[in-house]
Amino acid sequence: MDIFNTLLIILFVATAIFYIIFFSFIYYWHLKKTSFVVVPAIFTFEFFLTGFLIVVIVSLVLNYAPYLLKLGGFNL
């Protein structure tokens, strides 16, 4: 399994943990007027988008590291 798939699976697990923690906080915030569907969906989308960008950047850096190091004069 390549690094992208591994990091993507980790991202899915982190998103699930985020959902669990966020819904537990919303349970304690039930006295305030919050939406149980819209607010977590928005925050989860932002969390997933940020995580996916990190996964893509790390995957690209690790995938092209040998070429960049060779280009910079380092021989592996």
N, CA, C and O atoms as a GROMACS GRO file, in nm:
protein
  304
    1MET      N    1   0.086  -0.118   0.000
    1MET     CA    2   0.000   0.000   0.000
    1MET      C    3   0.091   0.124   0.000
    1MET      O    4   0.184   0.133   0.080
    2ASP      N    5   0.063   0.216  -0.087
    2ASP     CA    6   0.148   0.334  -0.094
    2ASP      C    7   0.112   0.434   0.016
    2ASP      O    8   0.013   0.417   0.088
    3ILE      N    9   0.193   0.536   0.027
    3ILE     CA   10   0.180   0.633   0.137
    3ILE      C   11   0.049   0.711   0.128
    3ILE      O   12  -0.007   0.747   0.232
    4PHE      N   13   0.001   0.737   0.008
    4PHE     CA   14  -0.123   0.813  -0.007
    4PHE      C   15  -0.241   0.736   0.053
    4PHE      O   16  -0.321   0.793   0.128
    5ASN      N   17  -0.251   0.608   0.021
    5ASN     CA   18  -0.361   0.528   0.074
    5ASN      C   19  -0.352   0.514   0.225
    5ASN      O   20  -0.453   0.519   0.294
    6THR      N   21  -0.231   0.497   0.277
    6THR     CA   22  -0.212   0.486   0.422
    6THR      C   23  -0.255   0.614   0.492
    6THR      O   24  -0.327   0.610   0.591
    7LEU      N   25  -0.210   0.727   0.440
    7LEU     CA   26  -0.247   0.854   0.503
    7LEU      C   27  -0.395   0.883   0.486
    7LEU      O   28  -0.455   0.946   0.572
    8LEU      N   29  -0.454   0.839   0.376
    8LEU     CA   30  -0.597   0.861   0.354
    8LEU      C   31  -0.679   0.779   0.455
    8LEU      O   32  -0.780   0.828   0.505
    9ILE      N   33  -0.636   0.658   0.484
    9ILE     CA   34  -0.704   0.577   0.585
    9ILE      C   35  -0.691   0.641   0.722
    9ILE      O   36  -0.787   0.645   0.799
   10ILE      N   37  -0.573   0.692   0.753
   10ILE     CA   38  -0.553   0.762   0.880
   10ILE      C   39  -0.642   0.885   0.887
   10ILE      O   40  -0.696   0.917   0.993
   11LEU      N   41  -0.658   0.954   0.775
   11LEU     CA   42  -0.746   1.071   0.771
   11LEU      C   43  -0.890   1.032   0.797
   11LEU      O   44  -0.961   1.103   0.869
   12PHE      N   45  -0.937   0.922   0.739
   12PHE     CA   46  -1.074   0.876   0.764
   12PHE      C   47  -1.095   0.841   0.912
   12PHE      O   48  -1.199   0.873   0.970
   13VAL      N   49  -0.996   0.776   0.972
   13VAL     CA   50  -1.005   0.743   1.114
   13VAL      C   51  -1.007   0.870   1.198
   13VAL      O   52  -1.085   0.880   1.293
   14ALA      N   53  -0.922   0.966   1.165
   14ALA     CA   54  -0.919   1.092   1.239
   14ALA      C   55  -1.051   1.167   1.223
   14ALA      O   56  -1.098   1.231   1.318
   15THR      N   57  -1.112   1.161   1.105
   15THR     CA   58  -1.241   1.225   1.084
   15THR      C   59  -1.350   1.158   1.168
   15THR      O   60  -1.435   1.227   1.224
   16ALA      N   61  -1.347   1.026   1.178
   16ALA     CA   62  -1.444   0.955   1.262
   16ALA      C   63  -1.427   0.993   1.408
   16ALA      O   64  -1.526   1.014   1.478
   17ILE      N   65  -1.303   1.000   1.455
   17ILE     CA   66  -1.277   1.043   1.593
   17ILE      C   67  -1.325   1.185   1.614
   17ILE      O   68  -1.381   1.217   1.718
   18PHE      N   69  -1.303   1.271   1.514
   18PHE     CA   70  -1.350   1.409   1.522
   18PHE      C   71  -1.501   1.414   1.537
   18PHE      O   72  -1.554   1.490   1.618
   19TYR      N   73  -1.572   1.332   1.457
   19TYR     CA   74  -1.718   1.325   1.468
   19TYR      C   75  -1.761   1.285   1.609
   19TYR      O   76  -1.850   1.347   1.666
   20ILE      N   77  -1.699   1.182   1.664
   20ILE     CA   78  -1.735   1.134   1.796
   20ILE      C   79  -1.715   1.243   1.902
   20ILE      O   80  -1.803   1.266   1.984
   21ILE      N   81  -1.600   1.308   1.899
   21ILE     CA   82  -1.573   1.414   1.996
   21ILE      C   83  -1.666   1.532   1.975
   21ILE      O   84  -1.716   1.589   2.073
   22PHE      N   85  -1.690   1.569   1.852
   22PHE     CA   86  -1.774   1.685   1.825
   22PHE      C   87  -1.918   1.660   1.868
   22PHE      O   88  -1.982   1.749   1.926
   23PHE      N   89  -1.972   1.540   1.840
   23PHE     CA   90  -2.108   1.510   1.882
   23PHE      C   91  -2.119   1.500   2.033
   23PHE      O   92  -2.224   1.532   2.090
   24SER      N   93  -2.013   1.456   2.100
   24SER     CA   94  -2.018   1.453   2.246
   24SER      C   95  -2.019   1.595   2.302
   24SER      O   96  -2.086   1.621   2.402
   25PHE      N   97  -1.945   1.686   2.239
   25PHE     CA   98  -1.950   1.825   2.283
   25PHE      C   99  -2.088   1.887   2.258
   25PHE      O  100  -2.140   1.961   2.341
   26ILE      N  101  -2.145   1.855   2.144
   26ILE     CA  102  -2.278   1.909   2.114
   26ILE      C  103  -2.381   1.856   2.213
   26ILE      O  104  -2.476   1.927   2.247
   27TYR      N  105  -2.364   1.733   2.258
   27TYR     CA  106  -2.455   1.680   2.358
   27TYR      C  107  -2.450   1.765   2.485
   27TYR      O  108  -2.553   1.791   2.547
   28TYR      N  109  -2.332   1.809   2.522
   28TYR     CA  110  -2.319   1.892   2.641
   28TYR      C  111  -2.361   2.037   2.615
   28TYR      O  112  -2.391   2.111   2.709
   29TRP      N  113  -2.362   2.076   2.490
   29TRP     CA  114  -2.405   2.213   2.456
   29TRP      C  115  -2.553   2.218   2.420
   29TRP      O  116  -2.597   2.315   2.359
   30HIS      N  117  -2.631   2.117   2.456
   30HIS     CA  118  -2.770   2.110   2.412
   30HIS      C  119  -2.856   2.222   2.468
   30HIS      O  120  -2.968   2.242   2.421
   31LEU      N  121  -2.807   2.294   2.565
   31LEU     CA  122  -2.884   2.407   2.616
   31LEU      C  123  -2.880   2.525   2.519
   31LEU      O  124  -2.971   2.608   2.518
   32LYS      N  125  -2.778   2.532   2.439
   32LYS     CA  126  -2.768   2.639   2.340
   32LYS      C  127  -2.835   2.595   2.211
   32LYS      O  128  -2.851   2.476   2.186
   33LYS      N  129  -2.875   2.691   2.131
   33LYS     CA  130  -2.942   2.659   2.005
   33LYS      C  131  -2.835   2.631   1.898
   33LYS      O  132  -2.780   2.723   1.839
   34THR      N  133  -2.809   2.505   1.877
   34THR     CA  134  -2.718   2.465   1.770
   34THR      C  135  -2.785   2.356   1.689
   34THR      O  136  -2.869   2.282   1.739
   35SER      N  137  -2.748   2.349   1.566
   35SER     CA  138  -2.803   2.246   1.479
   35SER      C  139  -2.719   2.119   1.494
   35SER      O  140  -2.596   2.125   1.492
   36PHE      N  141  -2.786   2.005   1.509
   36PHE     CA  142  -2.715   1.879   1.528
   36PHE      C  143  -2.663   1.821   1.396
   36PHE      O  144  -2.588   1.724   1.398
   37VAL      N  145  -2.702   1.879   1.284
   37VAL     CA  146  -2.658   1.826   1.155
   37VAL      C  147  -2.569   1.925   1.082
   37VAL      O  148  -2.462   1.887   1.034
   38VAL      N  149  -2.610   2.049   1.072
   38VAL     CA  150  -2.540   2.147   0.989
   38VAL      C  151  -2.407   2.187   1.048
   38VAL      O  152  -2.306   2.188   0.978
   39VAL      N  153  -2.404   2.220   1.176
   39VAL     CA  154  -2.279   2.268   1.238
   39VAL      C  155  -2.170   2.161   1.235
   39VAL      O  156  -2.058   2.191   1.193
   40PRO      N  157  -2.197   2.037   1.278
   40PRO     CA  158  -2.090   1.936   1.268
   40PRO      C  159  -2.048   1.906   1.124
   40PRO      O  160  -1.931   1.878   1.099
   41ALA      N  161  -2.142   1.912   1.031
   41ALA     CA  162  -2.108   1.886   0.892
   41ALA      C  163  -2.012   1.992   0.839
   41ALA      O  164  -1.917   1.959   0.767
   42ILE      N  165  -2.036   2.117   0.874
   42ILE     CA  166  -1.947   2.225   0.829
   42ILE      C  167  -1.808   2.209   0.888
   42ILE      O  168  -1.708   2.216   0.817
   43PHE      N  169  -1.801   2.187   1.019
   43PHE     CA  170  -1.671   2.174   1.084
   43PHE      C  171  -1.598   2.048   1.037
   43PHE      O  172  -1.476   2.049   1.022
   44THR      N  173  -1.671   1.940   1.014
   44THR     CA  174  -1.608   1.818   0.967
   44THR      C  175  -1.556   1.835   0.825
   44THR      O  176  -1.449   1.784   0.792
   45PHE      N  177  -1.630   1.907   0.741
   45PHE     CA  178  -1.581   1.933   0.606
   45PHE      C  179  -1.451   2.012   0.610
   45PHE      O  180  -1.358   1.981   0.536
   46GLU      N  181  -1.444   2.114   0.696
   46GLU     CA  182  -1.319   2.192   0.708
   46GLU      C  183  -1.206   2.104   0.760
   46GLU      O  184  -1.094   2.112   0.710
   47PHE      N  185  -1.235   2.021   0.860
   47PHE     CA  186  -1.134   1.931   0.916
   47PHE      C  187  -1.084   1.833   0.810
   47PHE      O  188  -0.963   1.812   0.796
   48PHE      N  189  -1.178   1.774   0.734
   48PHE     CA  190  -1.140   1.678   0.632
   48PHE      C  191  -1.063   1.745   0.519
   48PHE      O  192  -0.966   1.688   0.469
   49LEU      N  193  -1.104   1.865   0.478
   49LEU     CA  194  -1.034   1.937   0.372
   49LEU      C  195  -0.890   1.969   0.413
   49LEU      O  196  -0.797   1.950   0.335
   50THR      N  197  -0.873   2.017   0.535
   50THR     CA  198  -0.738   2.046   0.584
   50THR      C  199  -0.654   1.920   0.591
   50THR      O  200  -0.539   1.918   0.548
   51GLY      N  201  -0.712   1.814   0.644
   51GLY     CA  202  -0.640   1.687   0.652
   51GLY      C  203  -0.605   1.631   0.516
   51GLY      O  204  -0.496   1.579   0.496
   52PHE      N  205  -0.698   1.642   0.420
   52PHE     CA  206  -0.671   1.591   0.286
   52PHE      C  207  -0.559   1.670   0.220
   52PHE      O  208  -0.475   1.611   0.152
   53LEU      N  209  -0.556   1.800   0.238
   53LEU     CA  210  -0.447   1.880   0.181
   53LEU      C  211  -0.313   1.841   0.242
   53LEU      O  212  -0.212   1.836   0.172
   54ILE      N  213  -0.312   1.813   0.372
   54ILE     CA  214  -0.188   1.768   0.437
   54ILE      C  215  -0.146   1.632   0.381
   54ILE      O  216  -0.027   1.610   0.356
   55VAL      N  217  -0.241   1.542   0.363
   55VAL     CA  218  -0.211   1.410   0.307
   55VAL      C  219  -0.152   1.424   0.167
   55VAL      O  220  -0.054   1.357   0.134
   56VAL      N  221  -0.211   1.508   0.084
   56VAL     CA  222  -0.163   1.526  -0.053
   56VAL      C  223  -0.023   1.586  -0.054
   56VAL      O  224   0.063   1.540  -0.129
   57ILE      N  225   0.001   1.687   0.028
   57ILE     CA  226   0.133   1.752   0.031
   57ILE      C  227   0.240   1.655   0.080
   57ILE      O  228   0.348   1.648   0.021
   58VAL      N  229   0.211   1.580   0.187
   58VAL     CA  230   0.309   1.482   0.238
   58VAL      C  231   0.334   1.374   0.134
   58VAL      O  232   0.447   1.332   0.115
   59SER      N  233   0.229   1.329   0.068
   59SER     CA  234   0.246   1.225  -0.034
   59SER      C  235   0.332   1.274  -0.150
   59SER      O  236   0.419   1.201  -0.198
   60LEU      N  237   0.308   1.395  -0.194
   60LEU     CA  238   0.389   1.450  -0.304
   60LEU      C  239   0.534   1.467  -0.263
   60LEU      O  240   0.624   1.434  -0.340
   61VAL      N  241   0.557   1.518  -0.144
   61VAL     CA  242   0.695   1.538  -0.098
   61VAL      C  243   0.766   1.404  -0.087
   61VAL      O  244   0.880   1.391  -0.132
   62LEU      N  245   0.701   1.304  -0.027
   62LEU     CA  246   0.766   1.174  -0.012
   62LEU      C  247   0.783   1.102  -0.146
   62LEU      O  248   0.879   1.029  -0.166
   63ASN      N  249   0.690   1.124  -0.237
   63ASN     CA  250   0.698   1.059  -0.368
   63ASN      C  251   0.811   1.118  -0.452
   63ASN      O  252   0.881   1.044  -0.522
   64TYR      N  253   0.828   1.247  -0.447
   64TYR     CA  254   0.928   1.312  -0.531
   64TYR      C  255   1.056   1.348  -0.456
   64TYR      O  256   1.142   1.416  -0.513
   65ALA      N  257   1.072   1.305  -0.332
   65ALA     CA  258   1.192   1.335  -0.255
   65ALA      C  259   1.320   1.282  -0.321
   65ALA      O  260   1.418   1.355  -0.326
   66PRO      N  261   1.322   1.158  -0.372
   66PRO     CA  262   1.446   1.112  -0.436
   66PRO      C  263   1.486   1.196  -0.557
   66PRO      O  264   1.605   1.224  -0.577
   67TYR      N  265   1.390   1.237  -0.637
   67TYR     CA  266   1.420   1.321  -0.754
   67TYR      C  267   1.471   1.458  -0.711
   67TYR      O  268   1.566   1.511  -0.769
   68LEU      N  269   1.408   1.515  -0.609
   68LEU     CA  270   1.450   1.647  -0.563
   68LEU      C  271   1.587   1.641  -0.497
   68LEU      O  272   1.668   1.733  -0.514
   69LEU      N  273   1.614   1.534  -0.422
   69LEU     CA  274   1.746   1.521  -0.361
   69LEU      C  275   1.854   1.499  -0.465
   69LEU      O  276   1.964   1.552  -0.452
   70LYS      N  277   1.822   1.421  -0.569
   70LYS     CA  278   1.918   1.399  -0.676
   70LYS      C  279   1.943   1.528  -0.753
   70LYS      O  280   2.056   1.558  -0.793
   71LEU      N  281   1.837   1.606  -0.772
   71LEU     CA  282   1.850   1.734  -0.840
   71LEU      C  283   1.933   1.832  -0.759
   71LEU      O  284   2.004   1.916  -0.815
   72GLY      N  285   1.923   1.823  -0.625
   72GLY     CA  286   1.999   1.911  -0.537
   72GLY      C  287   2.144   1.867  -0.518
   72GLY      O  288   2.222   1.939  -0.454
   73GLY      N  289   2.182   1.751  -0.570
   73GLY     CA  290   2.321   1.709  -0.561
   73GLY      C  291   2.343   1.598  -0.460
   73GLY      O  292   2.455   1.550  -0.445
   74PHE      N  293   2.240   1.556  -0.390
   74PHE     CA  294   2.254   1.447  -0.295
   74PHE      C  295   2.225   1.316  -0.366
   74PHE      O  296   2.122   1.300  -0.432
   75ASN      N  297   2.317   1.222  -0.352
   75ASN     CA  298   2.299   1.090  -0.415
   75ASN      C  299   2.255   0.991  -0.308
   75ASN      O  300   2.318   0.980  -0.203
   76LEU      N  301   2.146   0.919  -0.337
   76LEU     CA  302   2.099   0.817  -0.242
   76LEU      C  303   2.137   0.679  -0.289
   76LEU      O  304   2.105   0.580  -0.223
   0.00000   0.00000   0.00000
